[in-house]
């Protein structure tokens, strides 16, 4: 089959065009609004903007330091004890914050540390007065710590697990103590991973919308993304929102550029032999210290989830389950999440297939498309969901389709945002299958639908299921786009949860958080199960 007529390449081009249309349309809306009201956009450069930018950077830097530094020692403690009872459970628990929607985690932290939270009474005694709750910078830092400490610890643990067994055997023969082992063996591995881990956490914190919206506590604790939302939905000042959006894109692009430059240093050679046996003797003092570290980390991660469960079970779940508004929001969430997941895995599979097909071509001029198909997933990381939503919001605000477009925008943006995760699940399996089958399929003349059905599908169906479940979970818990486009006629569970919380119906919000969290956790467990079945 001629490369120019290869349907895989055509599918990849269409996928890239869809991504370009989504992001390009957002930029077009921002540019048009900026040109329409240049004075209003320029007037946004005031003291409030300066405070917002400083707070955005400061909270991200503080959150990164508070998450990454303890994660180094937690990962080392887990690495030094590879076989203690409960270790596998702890690592699974550390993966759960990644599966929880941000608004569910925020509700869990409020249920634990809020003014009427589970720990409010002992904390009031500790501070000698009424416990004021945990809003503002402190709430944001606690929430980011909850999300990012487990992630950073798992990444550092992966770096330590790639150390060759020979190094541990030699350390044992030389009688190295804990300090020498850390300085000569463990720290070099984690230091190589440190820039990438810190950059990733900083990136997650600088684009944190839901956490800041829920726990920010007013103008003194507002990031650029929340300022964009407020400028569009409350202040009705699109020109100001355009200025905030441009600055958010610039900050995100700078962080990603720095992270890309540090990527080589953060990479760990996965080909090194891995051994679960460390060949080291660990004394009682070190064992007690490591156990204390792991238990503290476990409490910090488990406590908000336990608080979410307790508060959710205390709500009137029966009434919520029969509430027509909740039923409609649940049905809307599931339908939009399914459509988003289908679109996400379709784009991911198209890009993976196009990249592999283009790699087989040697014709001049194939390099650009191959590079675009290979890096297309990374394009979307530069523009957070709220920014894309803001661009389309200002583009459509003069039309009658503004709120009617809500389902389309939610599906499209969530699909593209989940696409990098879907590609990570699909591309390795597709590439391996293509290496085995491409030449034989070409010789036998098998292509198009027949190849997809008979050759590719049996190999990629489990990776597709993994990507689908994960993309659906991400879409179910997203609040960024629906916060802009949502209305009484189009509500998702996160949007309804935020509305109930805003109207001080905290019991209902806790019940909805439990329902949403359980839905997302089931989907992520399915994704993990499909991934393990594939690996087996």
N, C-alpha and C positions, 0 to 999 in steps of 0.2 A: 504494500500500500504506500502510495506517495505520502511523504511527510506533510506536504501542504494540505492533503485531504484527510489527514489523521483526525478522527473525531475527538481523540483525547486532547490534541492541541487546541482544537476549536473550543472544547469545553473549558480549557484553562483560560483561553482568551476571554470567553464570556464571563468567567468568574472574576478575572482581573477587572473587566469592564464594570461589573456590578459593584466591586469594591471602590473603583475610581468614581463611579456615579454617586455612590453614597457619600463618600468623603468630599468629592468635588462639589456636589450640590450644597453641602454644608458650608464649604468655603465660599461658594458663589453667594449664598444668602448673607454671610458675614460681610463680604466685600460690597455687595449692593447696599446693605444697611449702613455700612461705614461711609460710603460715598454719598448716600442720601442725607446723612446728618453728620458731616465732618466735625462741626462745632461741638455737637453733643458727645461724640466719641472722644474728642480732644479734652473736653471738660471733665472727663472721667479721671484724668490724671490729677488726683487731688490727694489730700492727706489720708482719706479713707482707703484709697487704692494702695498707698504706701504701707499702711498698717496691715492690710489684707495680704499683700505679697510677703511682708516680713513674717506674719503669723503662719502663712502657708509653708514657708521654708523652715521656720523655727520648729513648728510642730513635727514636720517630717524629719528634721535632723535629730530632735530629742527622741522621737519614737524609734528611729533607727538605732540610736545608741542604746536606748533602754532594752531593745529587743535583741540586738546582735551580740552585745558584750556578755550578758548572761547565757545566751545560747552557746557560746564557745565552751563554757564550763559544763553546761548541761550535756552537750554532745560528747565532751570528753568523758564525763561520768558514765554515760551510756556505753561508750566505746570500750572503756576499761573493764566493764562487766558485761560481756556478751551473752551470758547464759543464765542470768538470775531469773527467778520466777516472776512472771508478770511483765517482762521486758517487751514482749510482742504486743501485749495489751496497751502498754504505755505508748508505743510507737503508733498503734492504730488510733489511740485517743488523740495523739498529736496531729493526726491527719484530719480530724473532725472539724476544727475551726475553718479549714479551707472549704469545707462543704457547706457550712452554715451561711445563710444570707447575712449580710452585715447588719441589717435592721433587727434580725433575730438575736444576734450577739449583743447588740446595743440594748435591747430589751432585757436580756439576761443580766447584763452589768447593772442596769437600773434596778432590776429585781433584787440584786445582791447588795448594791452600794447606794441606791437611791435614797431619797429623804424618807421613804416608807419601806425601804428594802429590808431584807432578812438580817443584815448586819447593822441596821441603823441604830438599834438600842445599844449594843456594846460600843459602837463608834461614838455615840453621843456621850456615853460615860467616859470614854477615852479622851475626848476633846473638851469635856467639862461643860457641855451645853447641847443645844439641839444640833444634830448632824444635818448640815445644809444640803446633803446630796452631792453627787459627783457629776457636775456639769462643767462646761468650759474646757480649758486645756487639760486639767487632770482627768476628766472623763475620756477625752480623745486619746490621751497617752495610755490609759488603762486598756481601752478597746484595741488600740494598735498593738499593745504588748500581748494581749490575748490572741490576736490573729497571727502576729509575726514571730513571736518567740518559738512556737512549735515549727513553723516553716524554716526559720534560720537554723534551729537545732537539727532538723532532719537533713538539711543541706550540708552542714558541717559534719554530721555523722557519715553521710555518703563520702565526703572527702577523706575522713579517717579510715573508712572501710576499704579504700583503694590502696592503703599502704601495704607493701609486700610483706609476706610472712617472714622473709629473711631478715628484715630490719628488726622485727620483734624478737626473733630467735637470737640475733646478735646482741640486742639490748639485754636479754636475759643472761646470756653468757658473760657479758661484761658487768653484770650486777647493777645496772642502771636503776636509780630510784625514781620516784614519781616526778620530781623536779627536772632531772636530767632527761627523762623520757619526753616530758612536755616540751622542753627547750630544743631538743635535738631531733625529735621524730614527729610529734603530734603538731606542734605549732607551725613548722614549715608547711605541712599539708593544709592546715586551716588558714594560714596566712595567704597561701595561693588562692584559696577560695573566698577570702574575706572581701575583696573589692566587688566581686560579682554578687555575693550574698547581700552585702550592705547596699549596693546599688539597686538590687531588686526590691529590698524592703523600703528604701527611700522612695522608689518609684511608686510602690503601692500606697505609701503614706501621702505622697504629694497629690495623688489622684483619688484620695479617699473622699467620697461625696456623702454617702449615707451615714457614716459614723459622725462626721462633722455636723451634718444636718440634724441628726437626732440628739447628739450630746454636746454640740458646740456651745449653746448657751448665750447666743446673742451676737451683736456686732463685734464685740471684743475677741471673739473666738470664731472667726469666719475665714474660710479658705476661698481661693479664687473660684472653684467650682460651685460652691454654695452661693457665692456672690453673683455668679451668672444666673443661677436659678432664681434668686431673690429679685434680681434686676428685671427678669422676664415675667415672673408670675405675681410679684407683689408691687414692684415699683413701676412696672410697665414702661421701662426705659431701655429699648433695644440697643440704642447707640452705646450706652454704658456697658451693656452686656457684651457688645462686640469688642470693646477695649479689653474687658476682663478675659474674654475668650482668646484673643490674640496673645495676651500675656501667658495664659495657661498653656497654649500650644508651644510657645517659645520655651517656657520652663520645662515642659515635658520633653521637647526635642533635645534640649541641652542635657538633661539627665540621661536620656537614651544614648546620646552620642558619647557621653563619658562612660556609660556602662558598656557600650560596644568597644570602646578603646581598651577597657579593662577586661574584656571577655577572655582574651587569650591567657591572661594571668590567672583568671578564675577557673579555667578549665583544669580538670584532673584527668590524668591518663587512665582511662577505664580498662586498659589492657593489662594493667599490673595485676599480679595474682592477689586474690582476696582470701583472707583466712579469718574465721570467727575466733580462732584461738590466738591469744595475744602473747603467750610464752612469758608472762610477767607474773611476779608475785606481789600481791597487793595486801598491805598491812591493814590492821583493824582500824587505825585512825583514818586512813584514806578511804576505807570502805564506808565508815560512818559519815564522813564528809560528803562523799559521792551520793550516798543514800539520802542525806538531808537535801542536797541539791535537787535530786530527781523528785523527791516527795514535794518540795516547794513548787517546782515547775508543774507537777501534776495537779496540785491544788489550784494554782493560778489558772490552769486550763480547764479543769473539771468544774470548778465552782460556778462560773457563769452559766455553763450548760446545765448544771444541776438546778440552779436558780430558775432558769427558763422552764425546766420541767416542772418544778414545784409550783411556780406561779401559773403556768399553763393549766395544770391539773386542778388548781384552785378556782379557775374560771368556770363559768357555766357552759361547758362544752356542748351539752345537749341543745341548749338554746341557740348557740352559735351555729351548730350543724344544721338546724332547721331554719335559720335566718335566711330569707330570700336574697338579701344583699350579699351575704357571705357566700351563698351557693353560686350566685352569678359571678362574683369575683373569683371564686375557685375555678369555675368552668372556664372563665375568660383566661385565667392564668395558665391552665393546663392546655387549652387550645393554642394560645399564643406560644407557649413553651414548646409544644410539639412542632408547630410550623417553623419556629426559630431553629430547633434542633435539626429538622429535615434540611432546611436551607444551609445551615452551618456545615453539616457533613457533606452535603452536595458540593459546596464550594471547596471544602478541604480535599475531597476525593478528586475533584476536577483539577485542582492545582497540583496535587501529588502525581496524577496521571500525566498531565501536561509536562511537568518537570522531567519525568522519566522518559516520555516520548521524545522530548527535545534533546535529552542527553544522548539519545541514540543517533541523532542527526549530526552530520558533519558538514552540512552545507553552510556556506558563509552567511552570516547574518542571524544565525540561530542563537547566538550568545545572549542577546538582550532579553528575548522572551524567556529563555531558560532561567536567567538570573531573576527576572520578575516573578516567574512562577515559583522559584525557590524561596524568594524573600517576600512574596506577597503577604504572607501572614504577619510579617513584621511591620508592614505599613500601618496597620490599624493601631499599633501600640502608641504611635505618636499622638493620636487624637483620641482622648477619653470619650466615653459615651455621652456625657453631659455636653461636651463641646459639639459633637455631631448633632445631638438633639437641639442645641441652641441655634446652630446654623440653619437647620431646616425649620425651626420655629419662626425665626425672623424672615425666612424665605416665604413661608406659607401664611404669615400672620395677616396679610392683606386679602386673603382669599377665604372662601367659605369652607375650605377643606382642612382648616387648621386642626380642629379636634377630631374631625372625621378620619384624619390620617393617622390617628394614634395607633391603631392596631398594626398598620403597615410599618410605621416607624419603630415600634417596639420589636416586631419580628425581624426587620432588616438590621437594626443596630445590634440587637442581642446576638443574632446569627453571626455577624462579622466579628463581634467581640469574642465569641466563643470559638471562632474558627481556628485560631492558633493552637488551642488545646486539642481540637479535633484532629488537626494535622499531625500533632505529635503522636496521637494514637494510631493514625491511619498510615502515614507515610513510610515508617520502617517496614511494615508488613507488605505494603504495595511494592516498595523498591525491591525487597527480597524476592517477591513473586515474579516481578518483571525480569530480574536477572536470570531467573530459572527458565521463564517461559517465552520471552520475547522472540528469541531466535527461532524456536520451534514453531510458534504461532505464525511467524512470517513465512517459514518454509511450507507450512500446511495451508496457508491462506486463510487462517482463522482471524477474524477481526470484528470490529463493531459490536453489535448486540450479542452475537454468539460467543465472542471472547469474554465479554463482560459477564454473561450468564454462566458459562461453563468453566472458565479458567480463573477469572479474577474474583468473582463473588465468593466461592468457597474459602478463599484465603483471607479476604478483607471483611467478611461479614461480622466477625467478632470485634475487630478494631473499630468498625463502623458503629457497632452497638455500644462500645465503650465511649466513643466520641459523642454519640447521640445522647446517652444517659447524662454525661457530664455537661454537654451543651444545654440540655433541658433543665438541669439543676441550676446552672448559671442564669438562665433566662427566668426561671421561676422566682428567683430571689432578687432580681434586678429592680432597682428603684430609680436609676438615673434618668431614663427616657420617659417612663410613665409619669414621673414627678412633673415633667414639663407638659406633656400632652394629655395627661389623665383628666377625666371629668366625671360627672355623675353617671354618664352613660357608658363610659369605658373605665372600669376599675379592675385592677389586679389585686391579689392578696397583699403584696407589699404596700400598694397605694392605699388600700382600705385600712391596713394596719397603721400606717402613718396618720391617716385621717382620724381613726379612733384614738390614737395617742394624743393628737393635737386637740381633740375635744375632751381630754382628760378621762376617757373611758378606758382606764388602764387595765381593768380586768379583761375586757374584751380584747384589748391589744395583746395581753399575755396569752390568751387562748389562741388567737390567730397566729401569734409567733410560734407557739408549739405546733400547730397544724402545719404551718409553712416549713418549719425546721424539719419535722418528720418527713414531709414529702421530699425535701431536698436530700436528706440523709439517705433515704431509701434509694433514690436515683444514683447517688454517688457510690453507695455500696454495690449497686448493680454494675456500675462502670468498673469498679474494682474487681468484681467477680468475673466479668467478661475479660478483663485484662489478664487475670490470673489463668483463666481457662485457655486464653490464647498462648500465654507463656508455657503452659504445661504441654 
